Amino acid sequence: MEMFKKLAKMISEIKTENDRDATFWQIDREFEQEKISAADHELLYKLAGMVEVEEG
């Protein structure tokens, strides 16, 4: 659960597409290392995808 919170915090701090890409990468990495479940991976991806980012 601690890793889920860390990733949720990263999502809350997304400001740019680069931030989003870095967050997606981190979510994938934690899933590959079995630190989060498949369901958490999917949920975190959806949340990160919903964040509005600055243009340019």
Sequence and secondary structure as in RCSB ss.txt:
>XXXX:A:sequence
MEMFKKLAKMISEIKTENDRDATFWQIDREFEQEKISAADHELLYKLAGMVEVEEG
>XXXX:A:secstr
 HHHHHHHHHHHT  SHHHHHHHHHHHHHHHHTTSS HHHHHHHHHHHHH      
